Amino acid sequence: MTDWMELEKKYYMRTFAHLRLPVVLVKGKGARVWDETGREYLDFVGGWAVNCLGHAHPVVVKALNNQAKKLIHTSNQFYTIPQLQLAEILVQQSCLNRVFFGNSGLEANEGAVKLARRYGKLKLNGAYEVITALGSFHGRSLAMTAATGQESFHVPYLPMPEGFINVNYNDIGAIKEATTAKTCAVMLEPIQGESGVIVPDDDYLKKVREWCDQKGILLILDEIQTGIGRLGALWGYECYGVEPDIMTLAKGLAGGVPIGALLAKESASVFIAGDHGSTFGGNPLACAAGHATMKYIIENKVTGHVVEVGTYLIERLKQLKDKYAFITDVRGRGLLLAVQFNSDLAQSVQMECLEKGLLVNKPKPNVIRLMPPLIINNKDVDRAIDILDKVFSGINK
């Protein structure tokens, strides 16, 4: 039998060495996955919020099979139907007017900043700076590493590309203070995922929106993790009563297939021919999966289900908080949730959960994050809580 972990050590760059858990996954269905030995796990990681309809969902599989038989790739030199179908449904179901497709959230965010700088060049006397938040995560290219407000990400690659100002999250005063004549946009996540599910005040984004309107600058919302129903609304901005000028999407957009999307209001859509492009972006295969995923979520009212099961999950997690003194916080919205501890327990909790058949994520040493498929039910929640309870009871001894 092949030792896949040893093979990874031999051939793969060591970029994920601190993240990989000692399990080789070979099959998935719904909210469950199986390893090479046939052992089953309940998946509350969901491909880092990517597998929004779970693993091997029939509508995604059917869309991929049908499209793969017909046309996988052509490039954007030609019109293709799935790309335009997905563009139409995204515009019709959001407050934005134009779409550009890439292959990842990183590409979507790069495109958003590029668009904002083009806007600044044309309409704001050459303004080019983008204000982002400390604790944010926007991707791992050099520019998006600079946009990401985490110093530990910056240090290995100094000097950082200029044009990004990192300020405190959930602090409108910090944004106001950082805004200058050079500012073209503010770029924020509705909820910060990689920092441990940091939820802002209910009126924070409204205040940011008002400030952007007052100064004539763009509001970019990075909805790569919060979009596609994750928070209990199709888009995170709906939860906070604001509309962005630019929005970025990826992760759950195609139910597990790599894709990214940059959306903009007509007023912010200032790219002209030749300003931006992508060889693989918007390919028929990914867009067919994206259209099928979006159509299913909308027609089956998945966001309403997320509200119901998410409410149940957070209630059960709060019961565990009441039971175990080392749990200091339970937070989140919809099916993007976190449990915080009073010390660095997350690694041991993650490993014990794995041993007992539950996959969770550790974004910080004292936080575990739960971002399961949007199709989980209360029985799945009960099973997850039962495993967490057993793990926590071992810690409590």
C-alpha positions as CSV (number, residue, x, y, z in Angstrom):
1,M,0.0,0.0,0.0
2,T,1.4,3.4,-1.0
3,D,2.4,5.7,1.9
4,W,0.9,8.9,0.6
5,M,2.1,11.0,3.5
6,E,5.7,10.0,2.8
7,L,5.2,10.7,-0.8
8,E,4.0,14.2,0.0
9,K,7.1,14.8,2.2
10,K,9.3,13.7,-0.7
11,Y,7.8,15.7,-3.5
12,Y,5.5,18.5,-2.3
13,M,6.8,22.0,-1.3
14,R,6.5,22.3,2.5
15,T,3.9,25.0,2.3
16,F,1.2,23.0,4.1
17,A,3.3,21.0,6.5
18,H,1.8,22.8,9.6
19,L,-1.8,22.4,8.3
20,R,-2.1,18.9,7.1
21,L,-3.7,16.4,9.4
22,P,-2.5,12.7,9.3
23,V,-5.4,11.5,7.2
24,V,-5.6,10.7,3.4
25,L,-9.2,11.4,2.2
26,V,-10.3,9.5,-0.9
27,K,-14.1,9.8,-1.0
28,G,-16.9,12.2,0.1
29,K,-20.7,12.3,0.0
30,G,-22.8,15.0,1.6
31,A,-21.3,16.1,4.9
32,R,-19.1,12.9,5.2
33,V,-15.7,11.9,3.9
34,W,-13.8,8.6,4.0
35,D,-10.1,8.0,4.3
36,E,-8.0,5.3,2.5
37,T,-8.8,2.8,5.2
38,G,-12.5,3.3,4.8
39,R,-13.0,5.2,8.0
40,E,-15.8,7.8,8.0
41,Y,-15.6,11.4,9.2
42,L,-18.2,14.2,9.7
43,D,-16.8,17.1,7.7
44,F,-17.2,20.5,9.5
45,V,-14.4,22.1,7.5
46,G,-16.1,21.8,4.1
47,G,-12.9,22.4,2.1
48,W,-12.5,25.7,4.0
49,A,-16.1,26.8,3.2
50,V,-15.8,25.6,-0.4
51,N,-18.1,22.5,-0.5
52,C,-21.2,24.5,0.2
53,L,-23.5,21.7,-1.1
54,G,-21.4,19.0,0.5
55,H,-19.3,16.4,-1.4
56,A,-20.4,15.0,-4.7
57,H,-23.7,16.7,-4.7
58,P,-25.8,15.3,-7.6
59,V,-26.5,18.7,-9.2
60,V,-22.8,19.6,-9.3
61,V,-21.8,16.2,-10.5
62,K,-24.4,16.2,-13.2
63,A,-23.4,19.7,-14.4
64,L,-19.8,18.7,-14.6
65,N,-20.5,15.5,-16.4
66,N,-22.7,17.1,-18.9
67,Q,-20.4,20.0,-19.6
68,A,-17.2,17.8,-19.8
69,K,-18.8,15.8,-22.6
70,K,-19.5,19.0,-24.6
71,L,-16.8,21.6,-23.9
72,I,-14.2,22.0,-21.2
73,H,-12.2,25.1,-22.3
74,T,-12.0,27.6,-25.2
75,S,-10.5,30.8,-23.7
76,N,-12.2,34.1,-23.5
77,Q,-11.6,34.7,-27.2
78,F,-15.0,33.2,-27.7
79,Y,-18.5,33.4,-26.2
80,T,-19.6,30.4,-24.1
81,I,-23.0,29.7,-22.7
82,P,-22.2,28.6,-19.1
83,Q,-20.2,31.7,-18.4
84,L,-23.0,34.0,-19.4
85,Q,-25.6,32.0,-17.6
86,L,-23.6,32.3,-14.4
87,A,-23.0,36.0,-14.9
88,E,-26.7,36.5,-15.4
89,I,-27.7,34.8,-12.2
90,L,-25.1,36.6,-10.1
91,V,-26.2,40.0,-11.4
92,Q,-29.9,39.2,-11.1
93,Q,-29.4,38.0,-7.5
94,S,-27.1,40.8,-6.2
95,C,-26.9,44.5,-6.2
96,L,-24.0,44.5,-8.7
97,N,-24.1,45.0,-12.5
98,R,-21.0,43.5,-14.0
99,V,-19.0,40.3,-13.5
100,F,-15.5,39.1,-14.4
101,F,-14.5,35.5,-13.7
102,G,-11.1,34.2,-12.5
103,N,-10.0,31.0,-10.9
104,S,-9.7,31.8,-7.2
105,G,-10.4,34.3,-4.5
106,L,-6.9,35.6,-4.8
107,E,-7.5,36.4,-8.4
108,A,-10.8,38.0,-7.6
109,N,-9.2,40.3,-4.9
110,E,-6.3,41.2,-7.2
111,G,-8.9,42.2,-9.8
112,A,-10.8,44.2,-7.3
113,V,-7.8,46.2,-6.2
114,K,-6.8,46.7,-9.9
115,L,-10.3,47.9,-10.7
116,A,-10.2,50.3,-7.7
117,R,-6.8,51.7,-8.8
118,R,-8.2,52.2,-12.3
119,Y,-11.2,54.0,-10.8
120,G,-8.8,56.2,-8.7
121,K,-6.8,57.0,-11.8
122,L,-9.8,58.1,-13.8
123,K,-12.0,59.7,-11.1
124,L,-10.0,60.5,-8.0
125,N,-7.0,62.3,-9.4
126,G,-4.8,59.2,-9.4
127,A,-5.7,58.0,-5.9
128,Y,-4.3,54.4,-5.5
129,E,-4.2,53.5,-1.8
130,V,-6.6,50.9,-0.4
131,I,-7.4,50.8,3.3
132,T,-7.7,47.2,4.7
133,A,-8.1,45.8,8.2
134,L,-5.7,44.3,10.6
135,G,-6.5,40.6,11.0
136,S,-7.8,40.4,7.5
137,F,-7.0,37.8,4.9
138,H,-7.2,38.5,1.2
139,G,-4.8,36.0,-0.5
140,R,-1.2,35.1,-0.8
141,S,0.2,36.9,-3.8
142,L,2.6,39.7,-2.9
143,A,0.0,42.4,-3.4
144,M,-2.7,40.5,-1.4
145,T,-0.2,39.6,1.3
146,A,0.3,43.4,1.7
147,A,-3.5,43.8,1.7
148,T,-3.8,41.2,4.4
149,G,-3.4,42.9,7.7
150,Q,-1.2,40.3,9.5
151,E,2.4,41.3,10.0
152,S,3.6,37.7,10.3
153,F,2.6,37.2,6.6
154,H,4.6,40.3,5.6
155,V,7.9,39.7,7.3
156,P,9.3,36.9,5.0
157,Y,8.6,39.0,1.9
158,L,9.6,42.5,2.8
159,P,9.5,45.0,1.3
160,M,5.8,44.8,0.7
161,P,4.2,46.3,-2.4
162,E,3.0,49.8,-1.5
163,G,-0.5,51.2,-1.6
164,F,-2.1,49.3,1.3
165,I,-2.9,50.8,4.7
166,N,-3.9,48.3,7.5
167,V,-6.0,49.7,10.3
168,N,-8.0,48.2,13.2
169,Y,-11.1,46.2,12.2
170,N,-14.5,47.3,13.5
171,D,-13.1,50.8,14.0
172,I,-14.6,53.5,11.8
173,G,-12.4,56.1,13.4
174,A,-9.3,54.3,12.2
175,I,-10.6,54.3,8.6
176,K,-11.4,57.9,8.8
177,E,-8.0,58.8,10.2
178,A,-6.3,56.7,7.4
179,T,-8.3,58.2,4.6
180,T,-6.3,60.8,2.5
181,A,-6.4,62.2,-1.0
182,K,-4.5,59.1,-2.0
183,T,-7.3,56.7,-0.9
184,C,-9.3,55.1,-3.7
185,A,-11.1,52.3,-1.7
186,V,-11.7,50.5,1.6
187,M,-11.6,46.7,1.4
188,L,-13.1,44.6,4.2
189,E,-14.5,41.2,5.0
190,P,-18.1,41.4,6.4
191,I,-16.8,38.8,9.0
192,Q,-13.1,38.0,9.3
193,G,-12.8,34.3,8.8
194,E,-9.1,33.5,9.0
195,S,-8.6,35.5,12.2
196,G,-11.1,33.3,14.0
197,V,-14.5,34.5,12.9
198,I,-14.4,38.0,14.1
199,V,-17.9,39.6,13.9
200,P,-18.1,43.4,13.7
201,D,-20.7,45.6,15.3
202,D,-24.0,45.6,13.5
203,D,-23.6,49.2,12.3
204,Y,-19.9,49.0,11.4
205,L,-20.3,48.4,7.7
206,K,-23.1,51.0,7.5
207,K,-20.7,53.6,8.9
208,V,-18.0,52.5,6.5
209,R,-20.5,52.8,3.6
210,E,-21.5,56.3,4.7
211,W,-17.8,57.4,5.0
212,C,-17.0,56.0,1.5
213,D,-20.0,57.9,0.1
214,Q,-18.9,61.1,1.8
215,K,-15.4,60.8,0.5
216,G,-16.3,59.5,-2.9
217,I,-14.2,56.3,-2.6
218,L,-15.2,52.7,-3.3
219,L,-16.3,50.1,-0.8
220,I,-14.9,46.6,-1.7
221,L,-16.4,43.7,0.2
222,D,-14.4,40.5,0.2
223,E,-17.2,37.9,0.3
224,I,-15.0,35.0,-0.6
225,Q,-15.8,33.2,2.7
226,T,-19.1,35.0,3.6
227,G,-20.9,34.8,0.3
228,I,-23.0,32.1,-1.3
229,G,-25.3,31.6,1.6
230,R,-22.7,31.0,4.3
231,L,-24.1,33.6,6.8
232,G,-27.8,32.8,6.2
233,A,-28.2,35.3,3.4
234,L,-27.1,34.9,-0.2
235,W,-24.5,37.6,0.4
236,G,-23.0,38.8,3.6
237,Y,-23.7,42.5,2.8
238,E,-27.4,41.7,3.1
239,C,-26.9,40.9,6.8
240,Y,-25.6,44.4,7.4
241,G,-27.9,46.5,5.3
242,V,-25.3,47.9,2.9
243,E,-24.3,47.6,-0.7
244,P,-20.7,47.4,-1.9
245,D,-19.3,49.0,-5.0
246,I,-17.2,45.9,-5.7
247,M,-17.6,42.4,-4.3
248,T,-15.4,39.4,-4.6
249,L,-16.5,35.7,-4.5
250,A,-14.9,32.3,-4.7
251,K,-14.9,29.3,-2.3
252,G,-18.5,28.0,-2.5
253,L,-19.4,29.6,-5.8
254,A,-19.0,26.4,-7.8
255,G,-19.7,23.8,-5.1
256,G,-16.1,22.6,-5.0
257,V,-14.7,23.5,-8.4
258,P,-12.1,26.3,-8.6
259,I,-13.5,29.6,-9.6
260,G,-13.4,33.3,-8.5
261,A,-15.6,36.2,-9.4
262,L,-15.2,40.0,-9.3
263,L,-18.5,41.9,-9.4
264,A,-18.9,45.7,-9.6
265,K,-21.6,48.3,-9.9
266,E,-21.9,50.0,-13.2
267,S,-20.4,53.2,-11.7
268,A,-17.3,51.3,-10.6
269,S,-17.0,49.1,-13.6
270,V,-14.2,51.1,-15.3
271,F,-12.2,48.4,-17.0
272,I,-12.0,48.8,-20.8
273,A,-10.8,46.3,-23.4
274,G,-7.3,45.0,-22.6
275,D,-7.3,46.2,-18.9
276,H,-7.8,42.7,-17.5
277,G,-8.0,39.1,-18.6
278,S,-7.6,35.4,-17.7
279,T,-6.9,32.3,-19.8
280,F,-8.8,29.9,-17.6
281,G,-11.2,32.3,-15.9
282,G,-14.8,31.7,-16.7
283,N,-14.2,28.4,-18.4
284,P,-17.3,26.4,-19.3
285,L,-16.7,23.6,-16.8
286,A,-16.3,25.8,-13.7
287,C,-19.1,28.1,-14.8
288,A,-21.5,25.1,-15.4
289,A,-20.8,24.0,-11.9
290,G,-21.3,27.5,-10.6
291,H,-24.6,28.0,-12.4
292,A,-25.9,24.7,-11.1
293,T,-24.8,25.5,-7.5
294,M,-26.3,29.0,-7.5
295,K,-29.5,27.7,-9.1
296,Y,-29.9,25.0,-6.5
297,I,-29.2,27.3,-3.5
298,I,-31.8,29.8,-4.7
299,E,-34.5,27.4,-5.8
300,N,-34.2,25.3,-2.7
301,K,-34.1,28.2,-0.3
302,V,-30.8,27.0,1.2
303,T,-30.2,30.3,3.0
304,G,-33.3,29.8,5.1
305,H,-32.0,26.3,6.0
306,V,-28.7,27.8,7.0
307,V,-30.4,30.2,9.4
308,E,-32.3,27.3,11.0
309,V,-29.5,24.8,11.3
310,G,-26.9,27.5,12.1
311,T,-29.1,28.8,15.0
312,Y,-29.4,25.3,16.3
313,L,-25.7,24.7,16.1
314,I,-24.7,27.9,17.9
315,E,-27.3,27.1,20.6
316,R,-25.7,23.7,21.1
317,L,-22.2,25.2,21.1
318,K,-23.3,27.7,23.8
319,Q,-24.5,24.9,25.9
320,L,-20.9,23.5,25.8
321,K,-19.6,26.9,26.7
322,D,-21.8,26.9,29.8
323,K,-20.5,23.4,30.7
324,Y,-16.8,24.0,30.2
325,A,-15.1,27.0,31.8
326,F,-12.1,26.9,29.4
327,I,-14.5,28.0,26.5
328,T,-14.4,31.8,26.6
329,D,-16.5,32.6,23.5
330,V,-18.8,31.1,20.9
331,R,-19.4,33.4,17.9
332,G,-20.3,33.7,14.3
333,R,-23.3,33.8,12.0
334,G,-25.1,31.2,9.9
335,L,-22.6,28.4,9.3
336,L,-19.4,30.3,9.9
337,L,-18.8,29.8,13.6
338,A,-15.9,29.7,16.1
339,V,-15.2,28.4,19.6
340,Q,-12.5,30.2,21.5
341,F,-10.5,28.8,24.5
342,N,-8.7,30.5,27.3
343,S,-5.4,28.9,26.2
344,D,-3.8,27.3,23.2
345,L,-6.1,24.2,23.1
346,A,-7.1,24.3,19.4
347,Q,-4.4,21.9,18.1
348,S,-5.2,19.2,20.7
349,V,-9.0,19.7,20.2
350,Q,-8.5,19.4,16.4
351,M,-6.5,16.2,16.7
352,E,-8.9,14.6,19.3
353,C,-11.9,15.4,17.1
354,L,-10.1,13.8,14.1
355,E,-9.5,10.7,16.2
356,K,-13.2,10.6,17.1
357,G,-14.4,11.2,13.5
358,L,-15.0,14.9,13.3
359,L,-13.1,17.4,11.1
360,V,-12.7,20.9,12.4
361,N,-10.3,23.8,11.5
362,K,-7.8,25.6,13.7
363,P,-7.3,29.2,12.4
364,K,-5.7,30.3,15.7
365,P,-3.9,28.5,18.5
366,N,-6.9,29.2,20.8
367,V,-9.8,28.9,18.3
368,I,-11.5,26.2,16.3
369,R,-13.6,27.2,13.3
370,L,-16.7,25.4,12.0
371,M,-17.7,25.9,8.3
372,P,-19.6,22.8,7.4
373,P,-21.5,22.2,4.1
374,L,-24.7,24.3,4.0
375,I,-26.8,21.1,3.7
376,I,-26.1,19.7,7.1
377,N,-29.0,18.8,9.3
378,N,-29.7,18.8,13.1
379,K,-28.7,15.2,13.3
380,D,-25.3,16.2,11.9
381,V,-25.1,19.0,14.5
382,D,-26.0,16.6,17.3
383,R,-23.3,14.2,16.2
384,A,-20.7,17.0,16.0
385,I,-21.7,18.3,19.5
386,D,-21.5,14.8,21.0
387,I,-17.9,14.4,19.7
388,L,-16.9,17.9,20.9
389,D,-18.4,17.2,24.3
390,K,-16.4,14.0,24.6
391,V,-13.2,15.8,23.5
392,F,-13.9,18.7,25.9
393,S,-14.6,16.3,28.8
394,G,-11.2,14.8,28.4
395,I,-9.6,18.3,28.6
396,N,-11.6,19.2,31.6
397,K,-10.3,16.3,33.7
